[in-house]
């Protein structure tokens, strides 16, 4: 069993990015991983924007990254790049905070024009932070993530299939072959 830190770089609690990550957290837990969610938006803005490396929330986030075997990083795409709140956190982590880690980058956005944001904006930063292995990421269109009136999440079948594949690759890279869930 691996310890996975699931980082939501969305500034909104009700965002599709955040909901999708928490949905995927359940799938990783079902595969036997310990998953620790980290919503960057919950870190005080004064700590993030003031670059307060000693703030308890920054110290805790740094410790969570250090403890994790793998990191899932999810972000909405704004202006063809990952979110500013995620950028602020990544800037405050130690330069090589991801050394030895397996990383799964995920992004959501409103148009396929931003599909390369993972490869051109996020992946280089993760690589520069020493990630051992950055598995193939996935960009999910907002329209493929539907939140029901009851708060339940429905992901379009094609996106579900792709996300299942990248989660399996991530699990395998962590050194544990995933248990495939029975079809529902």
C-alpha positions in Angstrom: 0.0 0.0 0.0 1.3 3.4 -1.0 0.6 6.7 0.6 -0.8 9.2 -1.9 -1.2 12.9 -1.4 -4.1 14.2 -3.5 -3.5 17.9 -4.1 -6.4 20.1 -5.4 -5.2 23.3 -6.9 -8.6 24.7 -7.3 -9.5 27.9 -5.5 -13.1 26.7 -5.2 -14.5 24.0 -2.9 -17.3 23.3 -5.2 -15.3 23.2 -8.4 -15.4 20.3 -10.8 -11.6 19.8 -10.3 -12.0 19.4 -6.6 -15.0 17.1 -6.9 -13.2 15.0 -9.6 -10.1 14.6 -7.4 -12.1 13.5 -4.4 -14.0 11.0 -6.6 -10.6 9.6 -7.8 -9.4 9.5 -4.2 -12.1 7.0 -3.4 -11.0 4.9 -6.4 -7.4 4.9 -5.2 -8.5 4.0 -1.7 -10.4 1.1 -3.1 -7.2 0.0 -4.8 -5.6 -0.2 -1.3 -3.7 3.1 -1.1 -3.8 5.5 1.8 -5.0 8.8 0.3 -4.5 12.1 2.0 -6.4 15.0 0.5 -4.9 18.5 0.4 -7.0 21.4 -0.8 -4.6 24.3 -1.4 -7.4 26.8 -1.1 -7.6 25.9 2.7 -4.0 27.2 3.2 -4.2 30.8 4.5 -3.7 33.3 1.7 -1.3 35.3 3.8 1.0 32.3 4.1 0.8 31.5 0.4 1.1 35.0 -0.9 3.5 36.2 1.8 5.8 33.3 1.2 5.8 32.4 4.8 7.8 29.2 4.8 7.4 28.9 8.6 3.6 29.2 8.7 2.2 26.0 10.3 0.0 25.3 7.2 3.1 25.5 4.9 5.1 23.4 7.2 2.3 20.8 7.3 1.9 20.8 3.5 5.7 20.3 3.1 5.6 17.4 5.6 2.6 15.8 3.7 4.6 15.9 0.5 7.6 14.4 2.1 5.5 11.6 3.6 3.8 10.6 0.3 5.0 7.9 -2.0 2.9 9.4 -4.8 1.2 12.7 -5.5 -1.9 13.4 -7.6 -2.0 17.0 -8.6 -5.2 18.4 -10.0 -5.8 21.9 -11.3 -8.3 23.9 -13.3 -6.7 25.5 -16.3 -6.8 29.3 -16.4 -5.1 31.2 -19.3 -3.5 28.0 -20.6 -1.8 27.2 -17.3 -2.4 25.7 -13.9 -4.0 27.7 -11.1 -2.3 30.5 -9.3 -3.0 29.0 -5.9 -1.3 25.8 -7.0 1.7 27.9 -8.3 1.9 29.6 -4.9 2.1 26.3 -3.1 4.6 24.7 -5.5 6.8 27.8 -5.1 6.9 27.4 -1.3 7.8 23.7 -1.3 11.5 22.8 -1.2 13.2 22.8 -4.7 13.4 19.0 -4.8 10.2 18.2 -2.8 9.1 15.6 -5.4 12.4 13.7 -5.5 11.6 10.0 -5.6 7.8 10.6 -6.0 5.5 9.2 -8.6 3.2 12.0 -9.8 -0.1 12.0 -11.7 -1.0 15.4 -13.1 -4.7 16.1 -13.9 -6.4 19.1 -15.2 -9.9 20.3 -16.0 -11.1 23.1 -18.3 -13.8 24.4 -20.5 -12.2 23.8 -23.9 -9.9 21.4 -25.6 -7.7 24.4 -26.5 -6.1 23.9 -23.1 -5.5 20.2 -23.3 -1.7 20.7 -23.5 -1.5 22.7 -20.3 -0.4 19.6 -18.4 2.5 19.0 -20.8 3.6 22.5 -21.4 2.8 24.2 -18.1 2.6 21.7 -15.2 4.9 18.8 -16.2 8.1 21.0 -16.5 7.6 22.3 -13.0 7.0 18.9 -11.5 10.0 17.6 -13.3 12.2 20.4 -12.0 11.1 19.5 -8.5 12.7 16.1 -8.9 9.6 13.8 -9.5 10.9 10.3 -10.1 8.2 9.4 -12.5 5.5 11.6 -13.9 2.8 9.3 -15.4 0.7 10.2 -18.3 -1.7 12.9 -17.1 -5.3 13.6 -18.2 -7.3 16.7 -19.1 -11.0 16.4 -18.5 -13.5 18.8 -20.0 -15.8 20.6 -17.6 -18.8 19.4 -19.6 -17.7 15.7 -18.9 -18.0 16.3 -15.1 -21.6 16.7 -14.0 -22.6 17.3 -10.4 -26.1 16.2 -9.6 -28.6 18.0 -7.4 -27.8 15.5 -4.7 -24.1 16.4 -4.9 -23.3 13.1 -6.7 -20.7 13.1 -9.4 -21.1 11.7 -12.9 -18.2 11.5 -15.3 -18.8 11.0 -19.0 -18.0 7.4 -20.1 -15.0 8.3 -22.3 -13.5 10.4 -19.6 -14.1 7.7 -17.0 -12.3 5.2 -19.3 -9.3 7.5 -19.7 -9.2 8.3 -16.0 -9.3 4.6 -15.2 -6.3 4.0 -17.4 -4.2 6.8 -15.9 -5.1 5.7 -12.4 -4.0 2.2 -13.2 -0.7 3.5 -14.6 -0.2 5.6 -11.5 -1.0 2.6 -9.2 1.4 0.4 -11.2 4.1 3.0 -11.0 3.7 3.1 -7.2 4.5 -0.6 -7.2 1.1 -2.1 -6.6 -1.0 -3.6 -9.3 -4.5 -2.2 -8.9 -7.5 -4.3 -8.1 -10.0 -3.8 -10.9 -13.4 -2.9 -9.6 -16.3 -5.0 -10.7 -18.5 -3.4 -13.3 -21.6 -1.8 -11.8 
